[in-house]
């Protein structure tokens, strides 16, 4: 288990930044879209 404490954003606060790879292999960061509306859709197939 990680020793880092998970910080959960509260209403009115900014979401924590994260970076994910695109299908083209580029990296996209949430902060790249600051000030814009963003929908994050996460799913998994087990």
Order of alpha helices (4+ residues) and beta strands (2+ residues): beta-beta
